[in-house]
């Protein structure tokens, strides 16, 4: 398995690669363990994609903007953060 935690993902797409309903259900029903998650990353291209596009929702930003996303699931051990992001 590829050590995905050490990779920075740059692949941008207009639409994420599809995942079949059967695959989604298997993931949801499977064990939640790091080795399983890495296996999903190896197998499913969609987990290594960043979707771009959509419609403009704000006119307040002039010029380029930088957007970052952080996997909030990693905060699960921090109760205040978990409460803040779960609402």
N, C-alpha and C positions, 0 to 999 in steps of 0.2 A: 504494500500500500504506500502511496505517496504521502509524505509528511505535510499535509495541507496547512497545518498551523504555521508553518514557516514560509508559506507562499503569499505573495501579494497578487491579487487577481485583478487583471486589467481588461479582460475581454468584455466589450460592450456590444449589446445587441438591441435591435428595435423591438423584438418580442422574445421572451424567454422560451427556451426549448420546452416542448410539452412533456409532461409526465403522465403516464396512463393512470386511470383510476385504480387499477389493480396494484400498480407499483406504489401509489400513494397509500393505499390501504395496508400493504405489506410493511411499509415504513412505520405507519402509525401503530400497527399491531406488534412490531418487532421490539426487541429490547433496546433500551436507551443506554448505550455504552459507547465510549469513544471509538473503539475499533469498528463498531457498526456504522457510526457516523462517517468515519474515514472511508469505509467501503462505499457508502452512498456517494461521497464526493468523487471517488474513483469512477463509479459507474454512471452517475447522472451529470451530464454536462451542464444542466440548468443550475446546479449548485456552484458552478464556477463562472457564472455570467452576471453581468450588471445590466439591467434593462434601462435604456435611456429613451427619452421622448415624453409623450404626454402633452397635456395642454398647459398653457401658461395660466397660473392662478394668482400671481401677484405682479403688480407693476412697481413695487417699492424698491426693487433691486436694480440699480443702474450698473451696467457693465458685467463682467464675468463674476461668477460666484463659485466658491468651492464647497462641495457637499461631502460630508463624511458619514459613514454608518458604522456603528459598533455593535457587535453582537451582545445585546443586553442580557441574553440568557446567562452569560458568564457572571452576572451580578447576583445570581440566585442565592448565594450565601449571605448577601448583604440585605437584611430585612428592610431597612428604610428605602433602598433603591428598588427592591422588588415591589414594595407597596406603591411607590411613585409611578413605576412603569406599567403596573398591571391595570391601572384605571383607564 
